[in-house]
Amino acid sequence: MARPATPADRREVRVASSPLLRALYLALGFVFLGLGIVGYFVPLLPGTVNLLIAVFFFVRSSERMFHWVMNHRLFGPLIRDYYAGLGIPRRIKAYAIGVIVVSFGVTIGVTVDRLWLRLLLLVTALGVSAFILTRPTRERVAGA
């Protein structure tokens, strides 16, 4: 059964006119799609962010792949909601911030011994956290 169209489905797909550029965008789309899928199973790799980047490349290279990602039964709803401006579910934000705190905390505290690198990692963690926290928050996910 097909689901109703959303504003994200009507997003204009602007495929690059250059075959070389289109092939590059498609290859990058597949790289980030793979990273996004792996990110849903590996705690330290961001899944949704990589899928958003994949959609960025697919919208410029392959209308078919763009629609496949947007309509995927597992990660399609999060991507569609984000593009439709509905926000990120509160539980996803909390999980992402938790993973950032743990992974960057361990890296900064245990594995990195240079002060400049620790500071760089801390600034990166704070920047990514601030970005996540400033996105619109969706209180509940439909069907959850």
Backbone bond lengths (Angstrom), bond angles and torsions (degrees), N, CA, C in turn:
res aa  C-N    CA-C-N  psi(-1)  N-CA   C-N-CA  omega(-1)  CA-C   N-CA-C  phi
1 M - - - 1.449 - - 1.527 108.54 -
2 A 1.302 116.48 128.42 1.466 121.04 -178.24 1.529 109.82 -78.06
3 R 1.305 114.82 143.34 1.462 119.25 177.74 1.520 108.48 -87.78
4 P 1.345 117.42 159.11 1.464 119.49 179.48 1.529 111.40 -66.26
5 A 1.313 116.52 152.71 1.469 121.24 179.21 1.521 109.98 -68.97
6 T 1.314 116.02 145.55 1.456 122.50 177.66 1.525 108.49 -117.04
7 P 1.345 117.58 166.90 1.469 118.85 176.58 1.526 112.56 -56.00
8 A 1.321 117.29 -33.04 1.464 120.18 -179.90 1.524 111.27 -66.46
9 D 1.342 117.72 -30.96 1.454 120.79 179.30 1.523 111.11 -67.95
10 R 1.312 115.80 -28.92 1.453 119.95 -177.99 1.521 112.21 -88.11
11 R 1.312 116.56 2.95 1.460 120.78 179.03 1.522 108.55 -58.31
12 E 1.295 114.96 136.30 1.455 120.23 -177.61 1.531 110.41 -69.40
13 V 1.312 116.05 124.82 1.456 121.62 175.69 1.519 106.35 -91.38
14 R 1.332 115.75 116.14 1.464 121.31 -177.05 1.521 109.26 -110.15
15 V 1.298 116.40 84.26 1.458 122.07 -178.38 1.528 108.74 -70.06
16 A 1.330 115.76 133.10 1.466 121.59 179.70 1.522 109.92 -61.84
17 S 1.326 116.29 143.59 1.467 119.97 -178.50 1.529 112.10 -78.94
18 S 1.318 117.99 -27.35 1.459 121.72 179.83 1.528 110.69 -78.56
19 P 1.332 118.29 124.40 1.468 120.39 178.67 1.532 112.65 -59.81
20 L 1.327 116.99 -36.07 1.459 120.46 179.65 1.531 110.88 -67.48
21 L 1.317 116.21 -44.75 1.458 120.45 178.79 1.529 110.80 -65.59
22 R 1.325 116.23 -40.10 1.467 120.71 177.93 1.525 110.55 -61.81
23 A 1.328 117.57 -41.55 1.471 121.36 178.41 1.526 110.98 -65.78
24 L 1.329 116.91 -40.08 1.465 120.66 177.48 1.523 110.58 -63.28
25 Y 1.338 117.27 -47.19 1.463 121.41 178.60 1.532 110.99 -61.02
26 L 1.318 116.58 -41.06 1.462 120.18 179.91 1.530 110.61 -64.14
27 A 1.333 116.58 -44.38 1.471 120.32 178.69 1.529 110.49 -61.58
28 L 1.330 116.90 -45.03 1.470 120.01 178.52 1.529 110.92 -64.68
29 G 1.331 116.53 -36.67 1.465 120.22 176.44 1.516 111.44 -59.79
30 F 1.331 117.08 -43.13 1.468 120.66 179.24 1.531 111.64 -68.20
31 V 1.343 116.70 -37.29 1.471 119.76 177.50 1.521 109.51 -60.44
32 F 1.335 116.94 -49.65 1.458 119.74 -178.10 1.529 112.43 -71.96
33 L 1.320 117.87 -29.57 1.454 120.59 173.77 1.531 109.50 -62.47
34 G 1.333 116.35 -46.23 1.467 120.24 177.96 1.520 111.60 -60.64
35 L 1.334 116.58 -45.26 1.464 120.01 178.11 1.528 110.91 -62.93
36 G 1.314 116.52 -37.88 1.461 120.09 179.09 1.515 112.40 -65.55
37 I 1.319 116.72 -42.93 1.469 120.03 179.26 1.526 110.21 -65.97
38 V 1.324 116.78 -44.77 1.469 120.34 177.72 1.529 109.87 -62.07
39 G 1.332 116.43 -35.82 1.465 121.34 -179.14 1.516 113.91 -63.33
40 Y 1.311 118.29 -21.17 1.456 120.36 176.65 1.527 111.77 -76.84
41 F 1.326 117.01 -13.68 1.463 120.82 -179.12 1.519 113.00 -114.34
42 V 1.332 117.01 -22.81 1.461 122.05 -179.50 1.532 107.60 -104.65
43 P 1.320 117.92 115.79 1.461 121.12 -171.55 1.530 115.80 -58.33
44 L 1.318 120.01 -30.85 1.455 120.55 -174.58 1.526 113.41 -90.60
45 L 1.320 118.05 -0.78 1.457 121.96 -179.15 1.527 108.35 -109.83
46 P 1.347 117.76 123.00 1.469 119.25 -176.78 1.526 111.87 -72.54
47 G 1.313 116.72 122.23 1.455 120.83 -178.91 1.515 112.95 -79.64
48 T 1.322 117.35 -54.75 1.457 121.06 -174.11 1.521 112.06 -64.56
49 V 1.313 117.42 -40.61 1.467 120.52 179.86 1.525 110.39 -60.07
50 N 1.318 116.94 -45.85 1.465 120.03 179.54 1.524 111.61 -65.97
51 L 1.321 117.53 -33.61 1.461 119.75 176.79 1.523 110.94 -69.18
52 L 1.324 117.15 -36.46 1.467 120.15 175.95 1.536 110.61 -62.85
53 I 1.324 115.78 -40.46 1.465 119.80 177.65 1.531 109.63 -66.20
54 A 1.330 117.52 -40.04 1.467 120.81 177.76 1.530 110.38 -60.19
55 V 1.332 116.99 -42.94 1.456 120.70 178.96 1.530 109.96 -62.15
56 F 1.331 117.19 -39.73 1.466 121.84 176.62 1.529 110.42 -54.50
57 F 1.326 116.61 -45.20 1.469 120.38 -179.24 1.528 112.21 -75.67
58 F 1.327 117.44 -36.78 1.463 119.70 -179.67 1.528 111.84 -68.57
59 V 1.327 117.41 -32.90 1.461 119.69 -179.86 1.528 110.02 -66.04
60 R 1.326 117.60 -18.15 1.462 122.34 178.96 1.530 113.13 -103.58
61 S 1.347 116.19 -2.10 1.460 117.55 -174.99 1.522 114.77 -132.96
62 S 1.323 118.37 -33.15 1.461 119.45 -172.40 1.523 110.80 -153.13
63 E 1.302 115.54 107.82 1.463 119.85 178.07 1.530 110.33 -61.40
64 R 1.318 116.65 -36.78 1.470 121.26 179.93 1.530 111.46 -61.90
65 M 1.355 117.09 -47.30 1.469 119.94 -179.35 1.530 111.24 -68.92
66 F 1.330 116.56 -36.92 1.467 120.50 176.89 1.525 109.47 -57.16
67 H 1.331 116.99 -49.56 1.466 120.35 -178.61 1.530 111.57 -68.69
68 W 1.315 117.40 -32.46 1.460 119.80 177.93 1.528 110.38 -62.66
69 V 1.342 116.76 -46.95 1.468 120.27 179.61 1.524 110.06 -64.84
70 M 1.324 117.25 -46.37 1.460 121.23 -176.75 1.529 112.22 -63.59
71 N 1.327 117.61 -27.72 1.464 121.05 -176.26 1.524 113.30 -106.41
72 H 1.324 117.86 7.20 1.460 120.43 179.60 1.529 109.18 -62.83
73 R 1.316 117.39 138.73 1.467 119.93 -174.03 1.526 113.58 -69.30
74 L 1.338 118.84 -26.45 1.462 120.06 -178.36 1.526 113.41 -90.02
75 F 1.320 117.13 -53.21 1.461 118.10 -175.35 1.522 113.56 -106.82
76 G 1.307 118.34 -5.98 1.460 121.32 177.75 1.521 114.23 -58.84
77 P 1.350 118.37 -45.13 1.468 118.27 -178.25 1.537 113.83 -59.20
78 L 1.325 118.34 -41.14 1.468 119.74 178.64 1.521 111.44 -64.36
79 I 1.327 116.67 -42.76 1.460 121.00 -179.11 1.530 109.82 -66.99
80 R 1.324 117.12 -45.05 1.472 120.55 179.10 1.522 110.99 -61.76
81 D 1.323 116.79 -44.34 1.469 120.14 179.91 1.521 111.06 -61.01
82 Y 1.322 116.01 -41.33 1.465 119.51 179.94 1.528 110.34 -63.32
83 Y 1.329 116.99 -47.49 1.463 120.81 179.87 1.521 112.39 -67.04
84 A 1.314 117.86 -29.44 1.464 121.53 179.17 1.527 111.70 -80.58
85 G 1.322 117.48 -4.30 1.461 121.15 178.67 1.520 113.74 82.02
86 L 1.325 117.33 16.51 1.463 120.48 -178.48 1.521 113.05 -82.82
87 G 1.311 117.19 -13.38 1.458 120.41 176.26 1.511 114.05 96.98
88 I 1.330 113.35 -176.91 1.460 122.72 -179.17 1.524 107.45 -108.37
89 P 1.330 117.57 133.30 1.467 119.35 179.09 1.536 111.25 -58.35
90 R 1.330 115.30 142.40 1.467 121.53 -178.22 1.529 111.77 -55.19
91 R 1.319 118.30 -40.78 1.471 120.45 -178.63 1.532 111.41 -66.16
92 I 1.333 117.66 -34.22 1.467 121.28 177.86 1.527 109.78 -68.98
93 K 1.330 116.39 -40.45 1.466 119.94 176.93 1.531 110.53 -61.77
94 A 1.332 115.83 -46.21 1.469 120.27 -179.14 1.527 110.46 -61.92
95 Y 1.321 117.46 -42.87 1.461 121.55 178.57 1.524 110.69 -62.34
96 A 1.335 116.60 -45.63 1.473 120.70 -178.49 1.522 110.76 -62.38
97 I 1.324 117.48 -45.25 1.470 120.78 179.79 1.528 109.62 -64.68
98 G 1.317 117.82 -39.87 1.461 120.89 177.24 1.518 112.63 -61.02
99 V 1.320 116.46 -43.79 1.471 120.63 178.31 1.527 110.39 -64.23
100 I 1.321 116.92 -39.80 1.469 120.62 178.60 1.525 110.14 -63.09
101 V 1.310 117.10 -46.85 1.469 120.82 -178.85 1.527 110.93 -60.67
102 V 1.327 116.49 -47.42 1.469 119.98 -177.86 1.529 111.13 -68.05
103 S 1.334 117.14 -50.78 1.463 119.02 -174.81 1.521 112.47 -67.65
104 F 1.319 117.66 -45.39 1.461 119.46 178.52 1.524 110.71 -70.42
105 G 1.339 117.02 -35.77 1.467 120.13 178.29 1.515 111.98 -61.07
106 V 1.328 116.37 -45.91 1.465 120.04 178.42 1.526 110.41 -65.27
107 T 1.324 116.41 -43.86 1.466 119.84 -179.60 1.521 111.13 -62.14
108 I 1.315 117.03 -47.48 1.466 121.11 -179.07 1.525 111.40 -67.29
109 G 1.317 116.02 -42.27 1.461 120.03 -174.55 1.516 115.78 -81.72
110 V 1.316 118.20 -26.02 1.463 119.99 -171.70 1.529 113.36 -118.09
111 T 1.314 117.55 -44.54 1.466 118.20 -168.74 1.526 115.44 -97.88
112 V 1.321 118.53 -19.43 1.463 121.02 -176.73 1.526 109.11 -106.13
113 D 1.347 115.18 131.72 1.458 117.84 -178.31 1.529 113.41 -113.06
114 R 1.294 118.46 -4.73 1.474 121.40 179.18 1.528 110.08 -94.15
115 L 1.333 115.78 130.25 1.460 121.28 -177.02 1.529 111.42 -61.05
116 W 1.331 118.42 -43.80 1.459 121.04 -177.63 1.527 111.18 -62.77
117 L 1.334 117.06 -35.99 1.453 120.58 179.34 1.527 111.02 -73.12
118 R 1.317 116.38 -37.20 1.471 120.20 175.62 1.526 110.32 -61.16
119 L 1.332 115.86 -43.96 1.466 120.22 179.50 1.532 110.94 -65.03
120 L 1.321 116.75 -41.00 1.458 120.71 177.66 1.531 110.96 -61.55
121 L 1.319 116.49 -44.84 1.464 120.52 178.21 1.525 111.20 -64.06
122 L 1.316 117.20 -39.86 1.457 121.01 178.88 1.529 110.95 -63.95
123 V 1.321 116.90 -45.14 1.466 121.01 177.82 1.530 110.40 -62.68
124 T 1.321 117.35 -40.69 1.467 121.20 177.81 1.521 111.11 -62.59
125 A 1.325 116.77 -46.83 1.468 121.15 179.41 1.527 110.82 -61.13
126 L 1.320 116.57 -42.80 1.463 119.98 178.76 1.533 111.26 -65.95
127 G 1.329 116.85 -39.83 1.461 120.62 179.08 1.518 112.59 -64.84
128 V 1.319 116.23 -46.06 1.471 120.03 179.25 1.527 110.15 -65.08
129 S 1.316 116.58 -42.30 1.475 120.46 178.10 1.521 110.74 -61.81
130 A 1.328 117.03 -44.12 1.469 120.59 178.95 1.521 110.65 -61.80
131 F 1.338 116.98 -40.73 1.460 120.52 178.40 1.529 110.37 -60.81
132 I 1.305 116.80 -47.33 1.468 121.01 -179.70 1.524 110.61 -62.10
133 L 1.320 116.29 -45.11 1.462 120.05 -177.26 1.518 113.62 -68.46
134 T 1.323 117.66 -24.78 1.463 119.78 -179.36 1.528 113.16 -89.64
135 R 1.319 118.26 -3.80 1.464 120.75 174.32 1.527 108.14 -75.20
136 P 1.328 117.41 151.78 1.463 119.13 176.80 1.524 111.04 -57.32
137 T 1.316 115.89 143.63 1.466 121.33 -179.30 1.518 109.84 -105.36
138 R 1.292 115.06 130.73 1.460 121.69 175.54 1.522 106.78 -101.32
139 E 1.323 115.50 122.48 1.461 120.31 -174.84 1.520 112.70 -67.48
140 R 1.314 116.83 -46.05 1.463 119.84 -178.27 1.513 109.73 -132.18
141 V 1.317 115.22 148.94 1.462 121.29 175.60 1.522 106.69 -99.77
142 A 1.310 116.18 134.76 1.466 120.63 179.39 1.513 109.94 -57.86
143 G 1.308 117.38 130.08 1.453 122.07 177.90 1.512 113.72 83.26
144 A 1.338 118.63 0.10 1.465 121.01 -179.16 1.502 110.63 -101.06
